[in-house]
Every structure is written in structure tokens, then in C-alpha cells.
């Protein structure tokens, strides 16, 4: 029995696993909690701030598109100035123009 214990004691220590992630082509060693967070959000959603520090990319700003009624050389005329009741197409009328932010 003592030989078995000696053999168990003589076994090499287990090396602790290193957790690595690849951000923009560069490998970095991180903690297990950081790796779980990065993998849940995706490695592509992080960027480098400095040579040793990284952070999540800011979310993209939504680009809203909306129509605006503007004066034009040729455009609509409306019944009682109600945009839901166009009368016809006239000179110096109003038309819809799509703008984006």
C-alpha cells in the first residue's frame, strides 16, 4: 500500500489549463470567466484598445430613414391641405423626399 502512495506522490502535478482567445488575429491568455464572456458574445465583437487591453466594440448606431414633405418644382397638391388626399400633380407642389440620419 505504501508503494502505491509513493507512486501517487511521485506523479507530476497537473498543469493548470491556460484559456486563450483570438481577438483580431492575436492570441491572448485570459481567465475562465473572461473566456466564457468573450465566447458568449463572440470573439469578433471585441477590439483592441491598447497593445494589452481589449474591450467590446460599441454597438452600431441605427440609421433611420424617413420621408419628409418638401416643396418641389413638380409635386402633389392636396385636398384641404390633407396629405392623405392628393388632388393631382401640379407645378410648385409638394413631394415626398426620403432622408436618412
Residue, then its C-alpha position, 0 to 999 in steps of 0.5 A: x500500500x505504501x508503494x502505491x502512495x509513493x507512486x501517487x506522490x511521485x506523479x507530476x502535478x497537473x498543469x493548470x489549463x491556460x484559456x486563450x482567445x483570438x481577438x483580431x488575429x492575436x492570441x491572448x491568455x485570459x481567465x475562465x470567466x473572461x473566456x466564457x464572456x468573450x465566447x458568449x458574445x463572440x470573439x469578433x465583437x471585441x477590439x483592441x484598445x491598447x497593445x494589452x487591453x481589449x474591450x467590446x466594440x460599441x454597438x452600431x448606431x441605427x440609421x433611420x430613414x424617413x420621408x419628409x414633405x418638401x416643396x418641389x418644382x413638380x409635386x402633389x397638391x392636396x385636398x384641404x391641405x390633407x396629405x392623405x388626399x392628393x388632388x393631382x400633380x401640379x407645378x410648385x407642389x409638394x413631394x415626398x423626399x426620403x432622408x436618412x440620419 
